[in-house]
Amino acid sequence: MGKSDVETIMKKYGKYSLKTKEYQRFKADKSQNRNHKANKTYEYLHILEKYKDNDEI
């Protein structure tokens, strides 16, 4: 499920926002043995401020 899919679904229930944090990928093995192509990884925090029953749009 992509970020846009999550956004579409969550917007139905309230105010939606997304926070993204970038991290350097942890290397536990030798570089030549790595199967990972990226040097970075990302954390996504999906935030929903839920509507009250009478606040729905």
N, C-alpha and C positions, 0 to 999 in steps of 0.2 A: 504494500500500500504506500503510495507516494505522499509527499507533503501536501500537495494540492487536494488529494482525496480526503485526507484528514481534515484539512481546512474546510472543505465543502460540507462535510458531515457535522463538524463541531459548530459551525456558524448557525446551524439550524436551532441550536440550544442556548446561544448566548454570545457574548463578546469574545472573540477569538484573537489570540496573538501568538507569535512564535518567536522564541529566543534561540539563537544558534551560538554554540561555543566550539572553537577550533582547538584541537589538541595535536601535538606531535605524536605520531604513532610510536609505541614502545617496541623496541627491537630486542627480542629475547634470543635471537639466533644470529648467525653470521649473515652478512649481507648477501653473499652468493647463494645461500640456501633459502632465501626469502621468496615466498610465492606472492606476497603482497606488492603491488605496483606503487601504491600511494605512500607518501611520507607523513600524511596527515589523516586524521579522522575527525568526524564531527558529531557533536551531541545536539539533539534537538529537544527543546522543552516546549510542548504544546500547552498553552494556557487557555482555560475556558472560565469566564465569569458567567455563570449560569443565570439566565433570566428567571425572575420570579414569575409565577403563573400569570399575574396581571400585567407584566411588563413585555409580553411577547409582541413581536412585530408582525 
